[in-house]
Amino acid sequence: MPKTLDFFFDFISPFSYVAFHALPGHLEGVDAGVAYRPMFLGAVMKATDNRPPGLVPVKGVYMSKDLERCCRRHGLGFRMNPHFPLMNTRPLLRAACGLADNPDEQRSFIEAVFRHVWAEPEPLKTDDADQVRGMCEREGFDPARILALSEDADTKAAMKANTDEAVARGAFGAPSFFVGDELFFGHDRLDYAVEALQEA
């Protein structure tokens, strides 16, 4: 039975976008699956008394340059979303939770949202229903279904459960990866996470 890498992320995190695309290369040839766990990063930050790097001026300058380097390394398009860091990603995180029963569809949806938030020429405003509807139409998702999932009581509960679990397991930011009880923070720690998977 393949082992599982738990990937906790928020669409607001550009390094989660990098991590999402870096994962397949790191897991090539490894008998392991990925559990995509959408979480609300704002609540994680509040619970752990952490601050987004974009709100620390010198870190923000460095982060922008580092993001460009990381995206070049992985062959990813990138442009800063003008709505960052004041983005309400909760509706789309809930929708992603609601697709968990169909892993292929969930992964495709996550990929599309990350791309529209961080790479497409027209930056997605994640809580704008009209923009979300347009993205869904272009990407082949049922807009009515996605918008319904984004406000569903069960998906709200699922996202809160993911967020609470991430904090309980020691997460303080995104992307966060877990192999069992062991935390690996950041896309640049994926090689360590894979080593842990292979040793598990």
VEXGUMI-264508 format. One line per 4 residues: number of its first residue (from 1); their letters; for each residue x, y, z of N, C-alpha, C. Coordinates in nm, 3 decimals. Atoms other than C-alpha are relative to their C-alpha. Last residue first. Layout:
NUM) a) X/Y/Z/X/Y/Z/X/Y/Z  ...
END
This chain:
200) aeql) 0.116/0.035/-0.085/0.865/0.509/0.658/-0.034/-0.147/-0.010  -0.045/0.067/-0.121/1.218/0.542/0.516/-0.116/-0.050/0.085  -0.071/0.123/0.038/1.106/0.619/0.162/0.045/-0.079/0.121  0.095/0.095/0.058/0.848/0.867/0.285/0.067/-0.132/-0.031
196) aeva) 0.080/0.054/-0.110/1.106/1.034/0.508/-0.104/-0.099/-0.049  -0.087/0.092/-0.074/1.342/1.071/0.214/-0.076/-0.065/0.115  -0.006/0.124/0.079/1.054/1.221/0.016/0.090/-0.101/0.067  0.127/0.070/-0.018/0.993/1.477/0.291/0.000/-0.133/-0.077
192) ydlr) -0.003/0.062/-0.133/1.362/1.569/0.291/-0.128/-0.079/0.026  -0.092/0.114/0.009/1.352/1.624/-0.086/0.011/-0.071/0.134  0.065/0.119/0.055/1.038/1.832/-0.042/0.094/-0.119/-0.009  -0.025/0.112/-0.092/1.215/2.076/0.185/-0.066/-0.128/-0.050
188) dhgf) -0.140/0.039/0.007/1.252/2.351/-0.076/0.038/-0.106/0.103  -0.020/0.083/0.120/0.875/2.367/-0.123/0.144/-0.050/-0.009  -0.058/-0.066/0.116/0.845/2.492/0.234/0.025/-0.095/-0.116  0.056/-0.128/0.041/0.789/2.335/0.573/0.074/0.055/-0.120
184) fled) -0.100/-0.059/0.091/0.844/1.967/0.645/-0.063/0.127/-0.055  0.031/-0.117/0.081/0.654/1.830/0.945/0.120/0.041/-0.085  -0.115/-0.087/0.027/0.694/1.478/1.087/-0.037/0.110/-0.100  0.002/-0.114/-0.089/0.390/1.315/1.247/0.109/0.102/-0.030
180) gvff) 0.034/0.039/-0.137/0.325/1.073/0.962/-0.009/0.124/0.086  -0.016/0.143/0.017/0.494/1.229/0.663/-0.020/-0.058/0.139  -0.016/0.093/-0.111/0.361/1.581/0.676/0.019/-0.141/-0.053  0.012/0.141/0.037/0.401/1.866/0.432/0.020/-0.084/0.124
176) spag) -0.044/0.091/-0.105/0.341/2.236/0.494/-0.028/-0.143/-0.044  0.054/0.135/-0.005/0.321/2.494/0.217/0.059/-0.081/0.115  0.027/0.082/0.118/0.228/2.711/0.388/0.109/0.024/-0.105  0.005/-0.072/0.127/0.268/2.840/0.742/-0.027/-0.097/-0.113
172) fagr) 0.002/-0.143/-0.031/0.277/2.747/1.111/-0.007/0.085/-0.127  -0.018/-0.091/0.113/0.211/2.374/1.098/-0.009/0.145/0.047  -0.121/-0.082/-0.008/0.262/2.179/1.422/0.023/0.094/-0.115  -0.117/0.081/0.038/0.024/1.884/1.399/0.128/0.082/-0.005
168) avae) -0.023/0.101/-0.103/-0.247/2.067/1.595/0.124/-0.083/-0.030  -0.055/-0.067/-0.118/-0.214/2.365/1.361/0.033/-0.101/0.109  -0.134/-0.050/0.034/-0.260/2.149/1.052/0.066/0.065/0.120  -0.093/0.113/-0.001/-0.550/1.965/1.215/0.142/0.045/-0.030
164) dtna) -0.023/0.037/-0.140/-0.732/2.288/1.294/0.100/-0.114/0.010  -0.076/-0.108/-0.062/-0.691/2.406/0.936/0.035/-0.034/0.144  -0.136/0.005/0.053/-0.803/2.074/0.787/0.089/0.103/0.068  -0.063/0.119/-0.057/-1.105/2.068/1.020/0.143/-0.014/-0.050
160) kmaa) -0.035/-0.031/-0.139/-1.190/2.427/0.927/0.070/-0.119/0.065  -0.116/-0.089/0.002/-1.172/2.336/0.558/0.043/0.037/0.141  -0.118/0.075/0.043/-1.398/2.036/0.612/0.123/0.088/-0.002  -0.046/0.083/-0.111/-1.650/2.235/0.815/0.126/-0.077/-0.036
156) ktda) -0.050/-0.093/-0.101/-1.681/2.499/0.544/0.057/-0.079/0.119  -0.134/-0.037/0.044/-1.710/2.217/0.291/0.062/0.104/0.094  -0.093/0.113/-0.016/-1.998/2.066/0.488/0.141/0.037/-0.044  -0.033/0.016/-0.142/-2.180/2.398/0.527/0.101/-0.113/0.021
152) desl) 0.069/0.113/-0.062/-2.164/2.466/0.152/0.045/-0.018/0.146  0.082/-0.053/-0.110/-2.056/2.813/0.041/-0.071/-0.109/0.078  -0.075/-0.104/-0.070/-1.768/2.727/-0.195/-0.074/0.058/0.119  -0.095/0.061/-0.094/-1.938/2.400/-0.288/0.073/0.107/0.082
148) alir) 0.078/0.061/-0.108/-2.227/2.595/-0.439/0.092/-0.063/0.104  0.047/-0.109/-0.085/-1.988/2.815/-0.637/-0.085/-0.054/0.115  -0.115/-0.054/-0.074/-1.809/2.506/-0.769/-0.045/0.111/0.095  -0.044/0.098/-0.100/-2.135/2.335/-0.865/0.113/0.055/0.086
144) apdf) 0.103/0.005/-0.105/-2.277/2.641/-1.038/0.041/-0.096/0.112  -0.005/-0.117/-0.090/-1.952/2.698/-1.225/-0.101/-0.007/0.114  0.138/-0.050/-0.007/-1.934/2.341/-1.362/-0.003/0.118/0.097  0.070/0.035/-0.124/-1.565/2.294/-1.434/-0.139/0.063/-0.002
140) gere) 0.081/0.121/0.013/-1.417/2.290/-1.786/-0.064/-0.048/0.129  -0.076/0.118/-0.039/-1.125/2.530/-1.739/-0.083/-0.129/-0.001  -0.119/0.018/0.086/-1.264/2.826/-1.932/0.070/-0.132/0.029  0.043/0.022/0.137/-1.609/2.794/-1.772/0.118/-0.026/-0.092
136) cmgr) 0.056/0.135/0.009/-1.459/2.752/-1.427/-0.043/-0.032/-0.143  -0.109/0.096/-0.006/-1.242/3.061/-1.467/-0.052/-0.142/-0.019  -0.072/-0.005/0.127/-1.541/3.266/-1.579/0.115/-0.097/-0.004  0.087/0.062/0.101/-1.748/3.155/-1.280/0.070/-0.004/-0.136
132) vqda) -0.009/0.145/-0.024/-1.460/3.239/-1.046/-0.085/-0.074/-0.103  -0.131/0.045/0.047/-1.439/3.585/-1.199/0.017/-0.150/0.018  0.000/-0.009/0.146/-1.813/3.639/-1.159/0.133/-0.048/-0.057  0.078/0.110/0.058/-1.808/3.507/-0.802/0.001/0.003/-0.152
128) ddtk) 0.089/-0.064/0.095/-1.527/3.740/-0.693/-0.075/-0.109/-0.077  0.134/-0.005/-0.059/-1.376/3.579/-0.383/-0.099/0.074/-0.089  0.050/0.131/-0.041/-1.055/3.457/-0.550/-0.139/0.001/0.064  0.041/-0.046/-0.133/-0.975/3.766/-0.748/-0.083/-0.113/0.058
124) lpep) 0.128/0.039/-0.058/-0.801/3.592/-1.038/-0.019/0.063/0.137  -0.005/0.058/-0.135/-0.518/3.778/-1.205/-0.139/-0.028/0.056  0.105/-0.068/-0.077/-0.568/3.828/-1.582/-0.005/-0.061/0.139  -0.011/-0.146/0.016/-0.237/3.735/-1.747/-0.103/0.079/0.079
120) eawv) 0.076/-0.049/0.115/-0.249/3.381/-1.600/0.007/0.152/-0.009  -0.070/0.005/0.128/0.035/3.289/-1.364/-0.077/0.058/-0.118  -0.142/-0.037/0.003/-0.031/3.326/-0.992/0.066/0.004/-0.137  -0.040/-0.095/-0.105/-0.405/3.324/-0.918/0.141/0.053/-0.026
116) hrfv) 0.072/-0.126/0.021/-0.519/3.170/-1.247/0.035/0.104/0.107  -0.045/-0.063/0.124/-0.247/2.905/-1.232/-0.069/0.134/-0.021  -0.136/-0.051/-0.018/-0.312/2.820/-0.867/0.047/0.077/-0.124  0.008/-0.117/-0.088/-0.685/2.792/-0.937/0.139/0.059/0.022
112) aeif) 0.060/-0.112/0.071/-0.633/2.566/-1.239/-0.004/0.125/0.087  -0.095/-0.050/0.100/-0.391/2.335/-1.059/-0.054/0.124/-0.069  -0.105/-0.069/-0.074/-0.625/2.303/-0.760/0.102/0.059/-0.097  0.055/-0.126/-0.048/-0.913/2.219/-0.993/0.106/0.080/0.073
108) srqe) 0.016/-0.089/0.115/-0.712/1.956/-1.177/-0.053/0.136/0.041  -0.133/-0.045/0.039/-0.604/1.801/-0.846/-0.007/0.096/-0.118  -0.049/-0.093/-0.101/-0.962/1.790/-0.721/0.137/0.055/-0.040  0.069/-0.128/0.019/-1.084/1.637/-1.046/0.051/0.103/0.099
104) dpnd) -0.046/-0.056/0.127/-0.823/1.363/-1.025/-0.064/0.137/-0.027  -0.136/-0.055/-0.006/-0.886/1.307/-0.654/0.050/0.061/-0.130  -0.047/0.027/0.136/-1.266/1.269/-0.687/0.140/0.059/-0.013  0.043/0.136/0.031/-1.398/1.242/-0.329/0.035/-0.040/-0.144
100) algc) -0.094/0.101/-0.050/-1.185/1.543/-0.237/-0.041/-0.142/-0.034  -0.035/0.089/0.112/-1.387/1.776/-0.461/0.088/-0.117/0.044  0.119/0.070/0.046/-1.562/1.950/-0.170/0.024/-0.095/-0.116  0.034/0.104/-0.098/-1.232/2.040/-0.011/-0.116/-0.084/-0.050
96) aarl) -0.100/0.105/0.015/-1.134/2.222/-0.331/-0.024/-0.112/0.100  0.034/0.075/0.121/-1.461/2.415/-0.316/0.098/-0.114/-0.022  0.115/0.085/-0.031/-1.387/2.513/0.043/-0.039/-0.086/-0.121  -0.051/0.107/-0.086/-1.043/2.639/-0.057/-0.113/-0.097/0.037
92) lprt) -0.061/0.099/0.089/-1.207/2.832/-0.340/0.066/-0.113/0.078  0.098/0.067/0.086/-1.443/3.013/-0.104/0.060/-0.108/-0.088  0.083/0.102/-0.065/-1.171/3.066/0.159/-0.105/-0.064/-0.092  -0.005/0.126/0.075/-0.923/3.242/-0.070/-0.095/-0.105/0.056
88) nmlp) 0.088/0.093/-0.072/-0.999/3.593/0.052/-0.009/-0.128/-0.082  0.083/0.087/0.083/-0.699/3.786/-0.076/-0.084/-0.090/0.088  0.136/-0.012/-0.054/-0.538/4.081/0.102/-0.098/-0.077/-0.088  0.036/0.117/-0.081/-0.180/3.970/0.037/-0.142/0.004/0.055
84) fhpn) -0.082/0.054/-0.108/-0.204/3.981/-0.262/0.056/0.115/0.083  0.087/0.012/-0.118/-0.483/4.140/-0.469/0.076/-0.055/0.121  0.015/-0.130/-0.066/-0.231/4.263/-0.727/-0.089/-0.004/0.123  0.142/-0.031/0.001/-0.133/3.901/-0.806/-0.021/0.132/0.076
80) mrfg) 0.058/-0.027/-0.130/0.240/3.895/-0.871/-0.147/0.037/-0.016  0.011/-0.144/-0.016/0.331/3.740/-1.202/-0.073/0.024/0.132  0.028/-0.069/-0.126/0.455/3.391/-1.259/-0.015/0.149/-0.024  0.032/-0.140/0.018/0.486/3.129/-1.531/-0.031/0.064/0.134
76) lghr) 0.136/-0.048/-0.026/0.650/2.811/-1.419/-0.016/0.147/-0.038  0.064/-0.026/0.128/0.955/2.634/-1.559/-0.142/0.050/0.012  0.101/0.103/0.027/1.052/2.485/-1.223/-0.076/0.024/-0.130  -0.059/0.132/-0.024/1.377/2.678/-1.181/-0.097/-0.111/-0.040
72) rccr) -0.088/0.030/0.114/1.220/2.988/-1.338/0.057/-0.140/0.014  0.086/0.031/0.114/0.942/2.973/-1.079/0.082/-0.028/-0.125  0.059/0.133/-0.019/1.192/2.948/-0.795/-0.087/-0.039/-0.120  -0.104/0.103/0.016/1.396/3.243/-0.921/-0.060/-0.140/0.008
68) eldk) -0.036/0.002/0.141/1.088/3.462/-0.967/0.105/-0.106/-0.027  0.108/0.066/0.072/0.967/3.366/-0.620/0.031/-0.009/-0.150  -0.018/0.144/-0.018/1.305/3.458/-0.475/-0.108/-0.078/-0.073  -0.113/0.046/0.082/1.289/3.807/-0.621/0.016/-0.151/0.008
64) smyv) 0.034/-0.022/0.141/0.941/3.872/-0.482/0.110/-0.051/-0.091  0.094/0.104/0.044/1.028/3.711/-0.148/-0.032/0.016/-0.148  -0.073/0.123/0.029/1.335/3.932/-0.101/-0.092/-0.106/-0.059  -0.089/-0.028/0.113/1.135/4.252/-0.132/0.073/-0.127/-0.040
60) gkvp) 0.082/-0.012/0.119/0.863/4.115/0.096/0.082/0.025/-0.125  0.032/0.135/0.044/1.116/4.000/0.354/-0.082/0.004/-0.129  -0.121/0.057/0.060/1.254/4.353/0.374/-0.022/-0.143/-0.048  -0.052/-0.064/0.121/0.906/4.501/0.414/0.124/-0.066/-0.061
56) vlgp) -0.127/-0.047/-0.055/0.756/4.246/0.657/0.078/0.058/-0.117  0.031/-0.114/-0.086/0.392/4.213/0.547/0.123/0.052/0.073  0.031/-0.116/0.082/0.489/3.992/0.251/-0.033/0.124/0.081  -0.123/-0.071/0.037/0.654/3.751/0.493/-0.026/0.124/-0.083
52) prnd) -0.034/0.024/0.140/0.313/3.666/0.641/0.126/0.077/-0.038  0.032/-0.113/0.089/0.328/3.693/1.021/0.035/-0.037/-0.142  -0.092/-0.018/0.112/0.312/3.410/1.278/-0.044/0.121/-0.083  -0.063/-0.131/-0.018/0.141/3.410/1.617/0.108/0.025/-0.106
48) takm) -0.141/0.023/-0.032/0.071/3.035/1.579/0.078/0.130/0.020  -0.013/0.098/-0.108/-0.309/3.051/1.592/0.144/-0.018/0.045  0.053/-0.055/-0.126/-0.320/3.373/1.392/0.023/-0.096/0.115  -0.088/-0.109/-0.043/-0.092/3.241/1.117/-0.045/0.055/0.136
44) vagl) -0.124/0.065/-0.045/-0.292/2.916/1.093/0.096/0.106/0.054  0.028/0.056/-0.132/-0.616/3.115/1.078/0.122/-0.071/0.056  0.018/-0.109/-0.095/-0.483/3.328/0.792/-0.025/-0.051/0.141  -0.130/-0.041/-0.053/-0.354/3.017/0.614/-0.013/0.113/0.102
40) fmpr) 0.005/-0.146/-0.001/-0.700/2.869/0.571/0.124/0.053/0.070  0.015/-0.058/-0.134/-0.637/2.505/0.483/-0.002/0.152/-0.013  0.019/-0.145/-0.001/-0.672/2.294/0.168/-0.024/0.050/0.142  0.073/-0.044/-0.118/-0.539/1.941/0.230/-0.012/0.153/0.000
36) yavg) 0.006/-0.145/0.008/-0.425/1.759/-0.084/-0.093/0.051/0.108  0.130/-0.045/-0.049/-0.341/1.400/0.009/0.002/0.152/0.002  0.008/-0.134/-0.057/-0.052/1.285/-0.208/-0.144/0.026/0.045  0.107/-0.085/0.049/0.029/0.922/-0.280/0.004/0.135/0.069
32) advg) 0.068/-0.085/-0.098/0.351/0.731/-0.237/-0.109/0.080/-0.068  0.130/0.061/-0.022/0.547/0.456/-0.408/-0.073/0.076/0.111  0.025/0.024/-0.142/0.834/0.679/-0.519/-0.142/-0.054/0.016  -0.059/0.126/-0.041/0.951/0.656/-0.881/-0.020/-0.036/0.146
28) elhg) -0.018/0.093/0.111/0.879/1.022/-0.945/0.073/-0.126/0.048  0.062/0.129/-0.031/0.776/1.181/-0.616/0.015/-0.103/-0.112  -0.057/0.057/-0.123/1.015/1.475/-0.633/-0.054/-0.140/0.027  -0.140/0.034/0.022/0.928/1.548/-0.994/0.064/-0.065/0.120
24) plah) -0.013/0.119/0.087/0.556/1.528/-0.927/0.143/-0.042/-0.025  0.030/0.131/-0.058/0.577/1.761/-0.624/0.021/-0.118/-0.095  -0.125/0.070/-0.027/0.748/2.062/-0.783/-0.024/-0.144/0.046  -0.061/0.041/0.127/0.426/2.186/-0.943/0.132/-0.075/0.020
20) favy) 0.095/0.084/0.072/0.229/2.194/-0.618/0.063/-0.053/-0.129  -0.006/0.135/-0.056/0.534/2.328/-0.435/-0.091/-0.095/-0.075  -0.126/0.062/0.042/0.562/2.632/-0.662/0.003/-0.145/0.046  0.011/0.015/0.146/0.194/2.717/-0.610/0.125/-0.067/-0.055
16) sfps) 0.082/0.121/0.016/0.243/2.656/-0.237/-0.024/-0.029/-0.148  -0.092/0.113/-0.011/0.527/2.908/-0.260/-0.074/-0.133/0.002  -0.066/0.026/0.129/0.278/3.159/-0.395/0.099/-0.115/0.007  -0.144/0.023/-0.016/0.065/3.118/-0.080/0.065/-0.027/-0.135
12) ifdf) -0.062/-0.129/-0.021/-0.281/3.271/-0.120/0.152/-0.010/0.005  -0.023/-0.063/0.129/-0.404/2.944/-0.271/0.067/0.136/0.013  0.102/-0.102/0.024/-0.361/2.784/0.071/0.035/0.065/-0.133  -0.030/-0.118/0.082/-0.173/2.463/0.137/-0.116/0.099/0.004
8) ffdl) 0.088/-0.106/-0.047/-0.144/2.148/0.346/0.039/0.130/-0.070  -0.041/-0.130/0.052/0.014/1.858/0.156/-0.104/0.103/0.042  0.105/-0.098/-0.022/-0.011/1.525/0.338/0.052/0.138/-0.037  -0.055/-0.130/-0.034/0.232/1.276/0.182/-0.118/0.096/0.014
4) tkpm) 0.068/-0.124/0.035/0.088/0.926/0.185/0.077/0.121/0.050  0.001/-0.094/-0.110/0.249/0.582/0.173/-0.061/0.132/-0.048  -0.087/-0.117/0.006/0.152/0.337/-0.098/-0.013/0.087/0.124  0.085/-0.119/0.000/0.000/0.000/0.000/0.088/0.124/0.000
END
